[in-house]
Amino acid sequence: MAQTGEGRNDKSAPVTKPGTTTALNEDDSTGKTTISSAVVQKVSGIAAREVSGVYALGGGVSRAFGAIRERIPGSGTVTTSGVSVEVGEKQAAVDLDIVVEYGARIVDVARSVRRNVISAVEQITGLEVIEVNIAVNDIHLPEDDEDESEQQSSRVE
């Protein structure tokens, strides 16, 4: 017996590309609300950075580009570095690349980040977050900060 597809409850929503907007289909016919994938990206980045144990977002290359972008006037912030999203009509999926502080329990940090991102995106945008994938790309060591401060202070007296 062949299935016709009728009557199936297909909850998958069409996926938009970064920078595009998504319509929130409301029962109300007085208008339509759209949410850009950039909004979901920024909310996710801010929510991830709020968690204790997260040192930074992004891998080495994206953090390097972010540091360069940060110094260019008018280029905006690096809030979305290390964050990619897929946004549908009613759902969103988030992928995060994070750097964890040395000594923090990675499993606990990832759990807290996931919970915080889901909560923030769902509360602010009204979209259902179906998944938050987290890749821990590096561990930040306290000595890394000391090396950077020595290099900066030894330039000129």
QUINORDA-V466564 format. One record per helix or strand of 2 or more residues. SS is the DSSP state (alpha for helix, beta for strand). FROM is the first residue (numbers start at 1). TO is the last residue. Records with the same first field share a line. If there is no record, write none. Layout:
# QUINORDA-V466564
SS->FROM-TO ; FROM-TO
This chain:
# QUINORDA-V466564
beta->21-24 ; 33-36 ; 54-57 ; 83-87 ; 91-101 ; 128-140
alpha->37-49 ; 60-71 ; 106-125 ; 142-153
